[in-house]
Amino acid sequence: MSTEGTRFSISMEVRPEDIDLIGHVNNTVYLRWVQDAAVAHWHILAPAEERETILWVVRRHEIDYKRPAFSGDTLKVETWIGKATRFAFDRHTTIINVSSGRILALARTVWCPIDRKTGKPADVSPAVRDLFSIPA
């Protein structure tokens, strides 16, 4: 795991169960990695009191698959924040094959903050907005 400026990354190892009938990583696994990186970033940066009151749900995923990943590959999943409105926070993710340095997938996800108790969209504190968005 590393944080560099506004970018955050985690390493992933492709497991045999990630492979589909075509012999490469199934597209749904890429989405899991996108989510895993976002959740890890939230847990690293967000204050404890915010983690206790705010949950995040996906409103939209956009993903461009560039190259396949295969069993045993080591990947770098790098994510960074984008623009935000009241209930829509952009997050970008790049999945890179560590040995080749080649980009395997690019993603943009729109997340919505949810109040843990009510299950409804929630306003976030100025501190969270500063950590997880750039000026629109």
CNS distance restraints for C-alpha pairs under 8 A (distance, minus, plus):
assign (resid   1 and name CA) (resid   8 and name CA) 7.47 0.50 0.50
assign (resid   1 and name CA) (resid   9 and name CA) 5.56 0.50 0.50
assign (resid   1 and name CA) (resid  10 and name CA) 4.45 0.50 0.50
assign (resid   1 and name CA) (resid  11 and name CA) 6.66 0.50 0.50
assign (resid   2 and name CA) (resid   8 and name CA) 5.70 0.50 0.50
assign (resid   2 and name CA) (resid   9 and name CA) 5.29 0.50 0.50
assign (resid   2 and name CA) (resid  10 and name CA) 6.65 0.50 0.50
assign (resid   3 and name CA) (resid   7 and name CA) 5.75 0.50 0.50
assign (resid   3 and name CA) (resid   8 and name CA) 4.33 0.50 0.50
assign (resid   3 and name CA) (resid   9 and name CA) 6.43 0.50 0.50
assign (resid   4 and name CA) (resid   8 and name CA) 6.16 0.50 0.50
assign (resid   6 and name CA) (resid  80 and name CA) 5.91 0.50 0.50
assign (resid   6 and name CA) (resid  81 and name CA) 7.07 0.50 0.50
assign (resid   7 and name CA) (resid  78 and name CA) 6.73 0.50 0.50
assign (resid   7 and name CA) (resid  79 and name CA) 5.71 0.50 0.50
assign (resid   7 and name CA) (resid  80 and name CA) 4.64 0.50 0.50
assign (resid   7 and name CA) (resid  81 and name CA) 7.65 0.50 0.50
assign (resid   8 and name CA) (resid  37 and name CA) 7.85 0.50 0.50
assign (resid   8 and name CA) (resid  41 and name CA) 6.46 0.50 0.50
assign (resid   8 and name CA) (resid  78 and name CA) 5.62 0.50 0.50
assign (resid   8 and name CA) (resid  79 and name CA) 5.33 0.50 0.50
assign (resid   8 and name CA) (resid  80 and name CA) 6.25 0.50 0.50
assign (resid   9 and name CA) (resid  37 and name CA) 6.85 0.50 0.50
assign (resid   9 and name CA) (resid  76 and name CA) 6.52 0.50 0.50
assign (resid   9 and name CA) (resid  77 and name CA) 5.38 0.50 0.50
assign (resid   9 and name CA) (resid  78 and name CA) 4.14 0.50 0.50
assign (resid   9 and name CA) (resid  79 and name CA) 6.13 0.50 0.50
assign (resid  10 and name CA) (resid  37 and name CA) 6.37 0.50 0.50
assign (resid  10 and name CA) (resid  76 and name CA) 5.89 0.50 0.50
assign (resid  10 and name CA) (resid  77 and name CA) 5.36 0.50 0.50
assign (resid  10 and name CA) (resid  78 and name CA) 6.62 0.50 0.50
assign (resid  11 and name CA) (resid  74 and name CA) 6.99 0.50 0.50
assign (resid  11 and name CA) (resid  75 and name CA) 5.59 0.50 0.50
assign (resid  11 and name CA) (resid  76 and name CA) 4.69 0.50 0.50
assign (resid  11 and name CA) (resid  77 and name CA) 6.13 0.50 0.50
assign (resid  12 and name CA) (resid  33 and name CA) 7.89 0.50 0.50
assign (resid  12 and name CA) (resid  74 and name CA) 5.82 0.50 0.50
assign (resid  12 and name CA) (resid  75 and name CA) 5.04 0.50 0.50
assign (resid  12 and name CA) (resid  76 and name CA) 6.35 0.50 0.50
assign (resid  12 and name CA) (resid  77 and name CA) 7.15 0.50 0.50
assign (resid  13 and name CA) (resid  72 and name CA) 6.25 0.50 0.50
assign (resid  13 and name CA) (resid  73 and name CA) 5.88 0.50 0.50
assign (resid  13 and name CA) (resid  74 and name CA) 4.61 0.50 0.50
assign (resid  13 and name CA) (resid  75 and name CA) 6.17 0.50 0.50
assign (resid  14 and name CA) (resid  18 and name CA) 6.44 0.50 0.50
assign (resid  14 and name CA) (resid  25 and name CA) 7.65 0.50 0.50
assign (resid  14 and name CA) (resid  69 and name CA) 7.48 0.50 0.50
assign (resid  14 and name CA) (resid  70 and name CA) 6.57 0.50 0.50
assign (resid  14 and name CA) (resid  71 and name CA) 5.04 0.50 0.50
assign (resid  14 and name CA) (resid  72 and name CA) 5.14 0.50 0.50
assign (resid  14 and name CA) (resid  73 and name CA) 5.34 0.50 0.50
assign (resid  14 and name CA) (resid  74 and name CA) 6.41 0.50 0.50
assign (resid  14 and name CA) (resid  75 and name CA) 7.59 0.50 0.50
assign (resid  15 and name CA) (resid  19 and name CA) 7.40 0.50 0.50
assign (resid  15 and name CA) (resid  71 and name CA) 5.55 0.50 0.50
assign (resid  15 and name CA) (resid  72 and name CA) 6.31 0.50 0.50
assign (resid  16 and name CA) (resid  71 and name CA) 5.47 0.50 0.50
assign (resid  16 and name CA) (resid  72 and name CA) 7.68 0.50 0.50
assign (resid  18 and name CA) (resid  24 and name CA) 7.83 0.50 0.50
assign (resid  18 and name CA) (resid  25 and name CA) 5.29 0.50 0.50
assign (resid  18 and name CA) (resid  26 and name CA) 6.19 0.50 0.50
assign (resid  18 and name CA) (resid  29 and name CA) 6.33 0.50 0.50
assign (resid  18 and name CA) (resid  71 and name CA) 7.49 0.50 0.50
assign (resid  19 and name CA) (resid  23 and name CA) 5.77 0.50 0.50
assign (resid  19 and name CA) (resid  24 and name CA) 4.97 0.50 0.50
assign (resid  19 and name CA) (resid  25 and name CA) 4.36 0.50 0.50
assign (resid  19 and name CA) (resid  26 and name CA) 5.72 0.50 0.50
assign (resid  19 and name CA) (resid  70 and name CA) 7.08 0.50 0.50
assign (resid  19 and name CA) (resid  71 and name CA) 6.74 0.50 0.50
assign (resid  20 and name CA) (resid  24 and name CA) 5.81 0.50 0.50
assign (resid  20 and name CA) (resid  25 and name CA) 5.94 0.50 0.50
assign (resid  20 and name CA) (resid  26 and name CA) 5.11 0.50 0.50
assign (resid  23 and name CA) (resid  70 and name CA) 7.27 0.50 0.50
assign (resid  24 and name CA) (resid  68 and name CA) 6.04 0.50 0.50
assign (resid  24 and name CA) (resid  69 and name CA) 5.74 0.50 0.50
assign (resid  24 and name CA) (resid  70 and name CA) 4.92 0.50 0.50
assign (resid  24 and name CA) (resid  71 and name CA) 7.21 0.50 0.50
assign (resid  25 and name CA) (resid  29 and name CA) 6.71 0.50 0.50
assign (resid  25 and name CA) (resid  30 and name CA) 7.72 0.50 0.50
assign (resid  25 and name CA) (resid  68 and name CA) 6.61 0.50 0.50
assign (resid  25 and name CA) (resid  69 and name CA) 5.44 0.50 0.50
assign (resid  25 and name CA) (resid  70 and name CA) 5.90 0.50 0.50
assign (resid  25 and name CA) (resid  71 and name CA) 7.50 0.50 0.50
assign (resid  26 and name CA) (resid  30 and name CA) 7.25 0.50 0.50
assign (resid  27 and name CA) (resid  31 and name CA) 6.98 0.50 0.50
assign (resid  28 and name CA) (resid  32 and name CA) 6.50 0.50 0.50
assign (resid  29 and name CA) (resid  33 and name CA) 6.33 0.50 0.50
assign (resid  30 and name CA) (resid  34 and name CA) 6.27 0.50 0.50
assign (resid  30 and name CA) (resid 105 and name CA) 7.82 0.50 0.50
assign (resid  31 and name CA) (resid  35 and name CA) 6.23 0.50 0.50
assign (resid  32 and name CA) (resid  36 and name CA) 6.00 0.50 0.50
assign (resid  33 and name CA) (resid  37 and name CA) 6.16 0.50 0.50
assign (resid  33 and name CA) (resid  77 and name CA) 7.12 0.50 0.50
assign (resid  34 and name CA) (resid  38 and name CA) 6.39 0.50 0.50
assign (resid  34 and name CA) (resid  77 and name CA) 7.30 0.50 0.50
assign (resid  34 and name CA) (resid  79 and name CA) 7.91 0.50 0.50
assign (resid  34 and name CA) (resid  93 and name CA) 6.42 0.50 0.50
assign (resid  34 and name CA) (resid 107 and name CA) 7.54 0.50 0.50
assign (resid  35 and name CA) (resid  39 and name CA) 6.08 0.50 0.50
assign (resid  36 and name CA) (resid  40 and name CA) 6.08 0.50 0.50
assign (resid  37 and name CA) (resid  41 and name CA) 6.10 0.50 0.50
assign (resid  37 and name CA) (resid  77 and name CA) 6.60 0.50 0.50
assign (resid  37 and name CA) (resid  78 and name CA) 7.24 0.50 0.50
assign (resid  37 and name CA) (resid  79 and name CA) 6.63 0.50 0.50
assign (resid  38 and name CA) (resid  42 and name CA) 6.22 0.50 0.50
assign (resid  38 and name CA) (resid  79 and name CA) 6.88 0.50 0.50
assign (resid  38 and name CA) (resid  91 and name CA) 7.90 0.50 0.50
assign (resid  39 and name CA) (resid  43 and name CA) 6.24 0.50 0.50
assign (resid  40 and name CA) (resid  44 and name CA) 6.19 0.50 0.50
assign (resid  41 and name CA) (resid  45 and name CA) 6.20 0.50 0.50
assign (resid  42 and name CA) (resid  46 and name CA) 5.45 0.50 0.50
assign (resid  42 and name CA) (resid  51 and name CA) 7.98 0.50 0.50
assign (resid  43 and name CA) (resid  51 and name CA) 7.24 0.50 0.50
assign (resid  45 and name CA) (resid 131 and name CA) 7.42 0.50 0.50
assign (resid  46 and name CA) (resid  50 and name CA) 6.35 0.50 0.50
assign (resid  46 and name CA) (resid  51 and name CA) 6.35 0.50 0.50
assign (resid  46 and name CA) (resid 128 and name CA) 6.75 0.50 0.50
assign (resid  46 and name CA) (resid 131 and name CA) 7.71 0.50 0.50
assign (resid  47 and name CA) (resid  51 and name CA) 6.45 0.50 0.50
assign (resid  48 and name CA) (resid  52 and name CA) 6.33 0.50 0.50
assign (resid  49 and name CA) (resid  53 and name CA) 6.60 0.50 0.50
assign (resid  50 and name CA) (resid  54 and name CA) 5.77 0.50 0.50
assign (resid  50 and name CA) (resid 128 and name CA) 7.79 0.50 0.50
assign (resid  51 and name CA) (resid  55 and name CA) 7.19 0.50 0.50
assign (resid  52 and name CA) (resid 116 and name CA) 7.58 0.50 0.50
assign (resid  53 and name CA) (resid 115 and name CA) 6.00 0.50 0.50
assign (resid  53 and name CA) (resid 116 and name CA) 5.26 0.50 0.50
assign (resid  53 and name CA) (resid 117 and name CA) 7.39 0.50 0.50
assign (resid  54 and name CA) (resid 113 and name CA) 6.21 0.50 0.50
assign (resid  54 and name CA) (resid 114 and name CA) 5.57 0.50 0.50
assign (resid  54 and name CA) (resid 115 and name CA) 5.09 0.50 0.50
assign (resid  54 and name CA) (resid 116 and name CA) 5.45 0.50 0.50
assign (resid  54 and name CA) (resid 122 and name CA) 7.61 0.50 0.50
assign (resid  54 and name CA) (resid 124 and name CA) 7.83 0.50 0.50
assign (resid  55 and name CA) (resid 113 and name CA) 5.81 0.50 0.50
assign (resid  55 and name CA) (resid 114 and name CA) 5.00 0.50 0.50
assign (resid  55 and name CA) (resid 115 and name CA) 6.35 0.50 0.50
assign (resid  55 and name CA) (resid 116 and name CA) 5.80 0.50 0.50
assign (resid  56 and name CA) (resid 111 and name CA) 6.17 0.50 0.50
assign (resid  56 and name CA) (resid 112 and name CA) 5.54 0.50 0.50
assign (resid  56 and name CA) (resid 113 and name CA) 4.65 0.50 0.50
assign (resid  56 and name CA) (resid 114 and name CA) 5.67 0.50 0.50
assign (resid  57 and name CA) (resid 111 and name CA) 5.57 0.50 0.50
assign (resid  57 and name CA) (resid 112 and name CA) 5.37 0.50 0.50
assign (resid  57 and name CA) (resid 113 and name CA) 6.64 0.50 0.50
assign (resid  57 and name CA) (resid 114 and name CA) 7.05 0.50 0.50
assign (resid  58 and name CA) (resid 109 and name CA) 6.96 0.50 0.50
assign (resid  58 and name CA) (resid 110 and name CA) 5.96 0.50 0.50
assign (resid  58 and name CA) (resid 111 and name CA) 4.58 0.50 0.50
assign (resid  58 and name CA) (resid 112 and name CA) 6.30 0.50 0.50
assign (resid  59 and name CA) (resid  88 and name CA) 7.84 0.50 0.50
assign (resid  59 and name CA) (resid 109 and name CA) 7.53 0.50 0.50
assign (resid  59 and name CA) (resid 110 and name CA) 5.40 0.50 0.50
assign (resid  59 and name CA) (resid 111 and name CA) 5.59 0.50 0.50
assign (resid  59 and name CA) (resid 112 and name CA) 6.49 0.50 0.50
assign (resid  60 and name CA) (resid 109 and name CA) 5.56 0.50 0.50
assign (resid  60 and name CA) (resid 110 and name CA) 5.08 0.50 0.50
assign (resid  60 and name CA) (resid 111 and name CA) 7.27 0.50 0.50
assign (resid  61 and name CA) (resid 107 and name CA) 7.10 0.50 0.50
assign (resid  61 and name CA) (resid 108 and name CA) 5.98 0.50 0.50
assign (resid  61 and name CA) (resid 109 and name CA) 4.53 0.50 0.50
assign (resid  61 and name CA) (resid 110 and name CA) 6.62 0.50 0.50
assign (resid  62 and name CA) (resid 107 and name CA) 5.48 0.50 0.50
assign (resid  62 and name CA) (resid 108 and name CA) 5.16 0.50 0.50
assign (resid  62 and name CA) (resid 109 and name CA) 6.28 0.50 0.50
assign (resid  63 and name CA) (resid 105 and name CA) 6.83 0.50 0.50
assign (resid  63 and name CA) (resid 106 and name CA) 5.65 0.50 0.50
assign (resid  63 and name CA) (resid 107 and name CA) 4.24 0.50 0.50
assign (resid  63 and name CA) (resid 108 and name CA) 6.49 0.50 0.50
assign (resid  64 and name CA) (resid 105 and name CA) 5.52 0.50 0.50
assign (resid  64 and name CA) (resid 106 and name CA) 5.22 0.50 0.50
assign (resid  64 and name CA) (resid 107 and name CA) 6.34 0.50 0.50
assign (resid  65 and name CA) (resid 104 and name CA) 6.21 0.50 0.50
assign (resid  65 and name CA) (resid 105 and name CA) 4.54 0.50 0.50
assign (resid  65 and name CA) (resid 106 and name CA) 6.76 0.50 0.50
assign (resid  66 and name CA) (resid 103 and name CA) 6.78 0.50 0.50
assign (resid  66 and name CA) (resid 104 and name CA) 4.91 0.50 0.50
assign (resid  66 and name CA) (resid 105 and name CA) 5.29 0.50 0.50
assign (resid  66 and name CA) (resid 106 and name CA) 7.75 0.50 0.50
assign (resid  67 and name CA) (resid 103 and name CA) 7.15 0.50 0.50
assign (resid  67 and name CA) (resid 104 and name CA) 4.55 0.50 0.50
assign (resid  67 and name CA) (resid 105 and name CA) 6.97 0.50 0.50
assign (resid  68 and name CA) (resid 104 and name CA) 6.26 0.50 0.50
assign (resid  69 and name CA) (resid  73 and name CA) 6.57 0.50 0.50
assign (resid  69 and name CA) (resid  97 and name CA) 7.50 0.50 0.50
assign (resid  69 and name CA) (resid 104 and name CA) 7.08 0.50 0.50
assign (resid  73 and name CA) (resid  97 and name CA) 6.97 0.50 0.50
assign (resid  73 and name CA) (resid  98 and name CA) 7.85 0.50 0.50
assign (resid  73 and name CA) (resid  99 and name CA) 7.98 0.50 0.50
assign (resid  74 and name CA) (resid  97 and name CA) 6.23 0.50 0.50
assign (resid  74 and name CA) (resid  98 and name CA) 5.75 0.50 0.50
assign (resid  74 and name CA) (resid  99 and name CA) 7.29 0.50 0.50
assign (resid  75 and name CA) (resid  95 and name CA) 6.65 0.50 0.50
assign (resid  75 and name CA) (resid  96 and name CA) 5.49 0.50 0.50
assign (resid  75 and name CA) (resid  97 and name CA) 4.69 0.50 0.50
assign (resid  75 and name CA) (resid  98 and name CA) 5.24 0.50 0.50
assign (resid  76 and name CA) (resid  95 and name CA) 5.82 0.50 0.50
assign (resid  76 and name CA) (resid  96 and name CA) 5.14 0.50 0.50
assign (resid  76 and name CA) (resid  97 and name CA) 6.49 0.50 0.50
assign (resid  76 and name CA) (resid  98 and name CA) 6.15 0.50 0.50
assign (resid  77 and name CA) (resid  93 and name CA) 6.87 0.50 0.50
assign (resid  77 and name CA) (resid  94 and name CA) 5.90 0.50 0.50
assign (resid  77 and name CA) (resid  95 and name CA) 4.59 0.50 0.50
assign (resid  77 and name CA) (resid  96 and name CA) 6.43 0.50 0.50
assign (resid  78 and name CA) (resid  93 and name CA) 5.49 0.50 0.50
assign (resid  78 and name CA) (resid  94 and name CA) 5.25 0.50 0.50
assign (resid  78 and name CA) (resid  95 and name CA) 6.38 0.50 0.50
assign (resid  78 and name CA) (resid  96 and name CA) 7.98 0.50 0.50
assign (resid  79 and name CA) (resid  91 and name CA) 6.92 0.50 0.50
assign (resid  79 and name CA) (resid  92 and name CA) 5.47 0.50 0.50
assign (resid  79 and name CA) (resid  93 and name CA) 4.23 0.50 0.50
assign (resid  79 and name CA) (resid  94 and name CA) 6.46 0.50 0.50
assign (resid  80 and name CA) (resid  91 and name CA) 5.80 0.50 0.50
assign (resid  80 and name CA) (resid  92 and name CA) 5.40 0.50 0.50
assign (resid  80 and name CA) (resid  93 and name CA) 6.59 0.50 0.50
assign (resid  81 and name CA) (resid  89 and name CA) 7.80 0.50 0.50
assign (resid  81 and name CA) (resid  90 and name CA) 6.16 0.50 0.50
assign (resid  81 and name CA) (resid  91 and name CA) 4.51 0.50 0.50
assign (resid  81 and name CA) (resid  92 and name CA) 6.23 0.50 0.50
assign (resid  81 and name CA) (resid 132 and name CA) 5.68 0.50 0.50
assign (resid  81 and name CA) (resid 133 and name CA) 5.51 0.50 0.50
assign (resid  81 and name CA) (resid 134 and name CA) 6.97 0.50 0.50
assign (resid  82 and name CA) (resid  89 and name CA) 6.97 0.50 0.50
assign (resid  82 and name CA) (resid  90 and name CA) 4.77 0.50 0.50
assign (resid  82 and name CA) (resid  91 and name CA) 5.33 0.50 0.50
assign (resid  82 and name CA) (resid  92 and name CA) 6.88 0.50 0.50
assign (resid  82 and name CA) (resid 132 and name CA) 7.61 0.50 0.50
assign (resid  82 and name CA) (resid 133 and name CA) 5.34 0.50 0.50
assign (resid  82 and name CA) (resid 134 and name CA) 5.51 0.50 0.50
assign (resid  83 and name CA) (resid  89 and name CA) 6.25 0.50 0.50
assign (resid  83 and name CA) (resid  90 and name CA) 5.51 0.50 0.50
assign (resid  83 and name CA) (resid 133 and name CA) 5.23 0.50 0.50
assign (resid  83 and name CA) (resid 134 and name CA) 4.95 0.50 0.50
assign (resid  83 and name CA) (resid 135 and name CA) 6.07 0.50 0.50
assign (resid  83 and name CA) (resid 136 and name CA) 5.22 0.50 0.50
assign (resid  84 and name CA) (resid  88 and name CA) 5.50 0.50 0.50
assign (resid  84 and name CA) (resid  89 and name CA) 4.28 0.50 0.50
assign (resid  84 and name CA) (resid  90 and name CA) 5.98 0.50 0.50
assign (resid  84 and name CA) (resid 133 and name CA) 5.53 0.50 0.50
assign (resid  84 and name CA) (resid 134 and name CA) 6.93 0.50 0.50
assign (resid  84 and name CA) (resid 135 and name CA) 7.40 0.50 0.50
assign (resid  84 and name CA) (resid 136 and name CA) 6.43 0.50 0.50
assign (resid  85 and name CA) (resid  89 and name CA) 6.45 0.50 0.50
assign (resid  85 and name CA) (resid 136 and name CA) 7.58 0.50 0.50
assign (resid  86 and name CA) (resid 123 and name CA) 6.72 0.50 0.50
assign (resid  87 and name CA) (resid 111 and name CA) 7.71 0.50 0.50
assign (resid  87 and name CA) (resid 112 and name CA) 5.09 0.50 0.50
assign (resid  87 and name CA) (resid 113 and name CA) 6.32 0.50 0.50
assign (resid  87 and name CA) (resid 121 and name CA) 6.69 0.50 0.50
assign (resid  87 and name CA) (resid 122 and name CA) 7.27 0.50 0.50
assign (resid  87 and name CA) (resid 123 and name CA) 7.20 0.50 0.50
assign (resid  88 and name CA) (resid 110 and name CA) 5.86 0.50 0.50
assign (resid  88 and name CA) (resid 111 and name CA) 5.61 0.50 0.50
assign (resid  88 and name CA) (resid 112 and name CA) 5.13 0.50 0.50
assign (resid  88 and name CA) (resid 113 and name CA) 7.81 0.50 0.50
assign (resid  89 and name CA) (resid 110 and name CA) 5.37 0.50 0.50
assign (resid  89 and name CA) (resid 111 and name CA) 5.02 0.50 0.50
assign (resid  89 and name CA) (resid 112 and name CA) 6.28 0.50 0.50
assign (resid  89 and name CA) (resid 132 and name CA) 7.56 0.50 0.50
assign (resid  89 and name CA) (resid 133 and name CA) 6.71 0.50 0.50
assign (resid  90 and name CA) (resid 108 and name CA) 6.85 0.50 0.50
assign (resid  90 and name CA) (resid 109 and name CA) 5.79 0.50 0.50
assign (resid  90 and name CA) (resid 110 and name CA) 4.62 0.50 0.50
assign (resid  90 and name CA) (resid 111 and name CA) 6.41 0.50 0.50
assign (resid  90 and name CA) (resid 133 and name CA) 7.48 0.50 0.50
assign (resid  91 and name CA) (resid 108 and name CA) 5.73 0.50 0.50
assign (resid  91 and name CA) (resid 109 and name CA) 5.26 0.50 0.50
assign (resid  91 and name CA) (resid 110 and name CA) 6.34 0.50 0.50
assign (resid  91 and name CA) (resid 111 and name CA) 7.53 0.50 0.50
assign (resid  92 and name CA) (resid 106 and name CA) 7.62 0.50 0.50
assign (resid  92 and name CA) (resid 107 and name CA) 5.69 0.50 0.50
assign (resid  92 and name CA) (resid 108 and name CA) 4.55 0.50 0.50
assign (resid  92 and name CA) (resid 109 and name CA) 6.41 0.50 0.50
assign (resid  93 and name CA) (resid 106 and name CA) 5.84 0.50 0.50
assign (resid  93 and name CA) (resid 107 and name CA) 5.01 0.50 0.50
assign (resid  93 and name CA) (resid 108 and name CA) 6.37 0.50 0.50
assign (resid  94 and name CA) (resid 103 and name CA) 6.92 0.50 0.50
assign (resid  94 and name CA) (resid 104 and name CA) 7.64 0.50 0.50
assign (resid  94 and name CA) (resid 105 and name CA) 5.87 0.50 0.50
assign (resid  94 and name CA) (resid 106 and name CA) 4.68 0.50 0.50
assign (resid  94 and name CA) (resid 107 and name CA) 6.39 0.50 0.50
assign (resid  95 and name CA) (resid 103 and name CA) 5.94 0.50 0.50
assign (resid  95 and name CA) (resid 104 and name CA) 5.50 0.50 0.50
assign (resid  95 and name CA) (resid 105 and name CA) 5.17 0.50 0.50
assign (resid  95 and name CA) (resid 106 and name CA) 6.50 0.50 0.50
assign (resid  96 and name CA) (resid 101 and name CA) 6.11 0.50 0.50
assign (resid  96 and name CA) (resid 102 and name CA) 5.59 0.50 0.50
assign (resid  96 and name CA) (resid 103 and name CA) 4.43 0.50 0.50
assign (resid  96 and name CA) (resid 104 and name CA) 5.46 0.50 0.50
assign (resid  96 and name CA) (resid 105 and name CA) 7.27 0.50 0.50
assign (resid  97 and name CA) (resid 101 and name CA) 5.36 0.50 0.50
assign (resid  97 and name CA) (resid 102 and name CA) 5.51 0.50 0.50
assign (resid  97 and name CA) (resid 103 and name CA) 6.44 0.50 0.50
assign (resid  97 and name CA) (resid 104 and name CA) 6.64 0.50 0.50
assign (resid  98 and name CA) (resid 102 and name CA) 7.55 0.50 0.50
assign (resid 112 and name CA) (resid 121 and name CA) 6.73 0.50 0.50
assign (resid 113 and name CA) (resid 121 and name CA) 5.68 0.50 0.50
assign (resid 113 and name CA) (resid 122 and name CA) 5.55 0.50 0.50
assign (resid 113 and name CA) (resid 123 and name CA) 7.13 0.50 0.50
assign (resid 113 and name CA) (resid 124 and name CA) 7.16 0.50 0.50
assign (resid 114 and name CA) (resid 118 and name CA) 7.95 0.50 0.50
assign (resid 114 and name CA) (resid 119 and name CA) 5.74 0.50 0.50
assign (resid 114 and name CA) (resid 120 and name CA) 5.31 0.50 0.50
assign (resid 114 and name CA) (resid 121 and name CA) 4.37 0.50 0.50
assign (resid 114 and name CA) (resid 122 and name CA) 5.02 0.50 0.50
assign (resid 115 and name CA) (resid 119 and name CA) 5.28 0.50 0.50
assign (resid 115 and name CA) (resid 120 and name CA) 5.58 0.50 0.50
assign (resid 115 and name CA) (resid 121 and name CA) 6.14 0.50 0.50
assign (resid 115 and name CA) (resid 122 and name CA) 5.22 0.50 0.50
assign (resid 116 and name CA) (resid 120 and name CA) 7.98 0.50 0.50
assign (resid 124 and name CA) (resid 128 and name CA) 6.07 0.50 0.50
assign (resid 124 and name CA) (resid 129 and name CA) 6.39 0.50 0.50
assign (resid 125 and name CA) (resid 129 and name CA) 6.26 0.50 0.50
assign (resid 126 and name CA) (resid 130 and name CA) 6.05 0.50 0.50
assign (resid 127 and name CA) (resid 131 and name CA) 6.29 0.50 0.50
assign (resid 128 and name CA) (resid 132 and name CA) 5.94 0.50 0.50
assign (resid 129 and name CA) (resid 133 and name CA) 5.67 0.50 0.50
assign (resid 130 and name CA) (resid 134 and name CA) 7.24 0.50 0.50
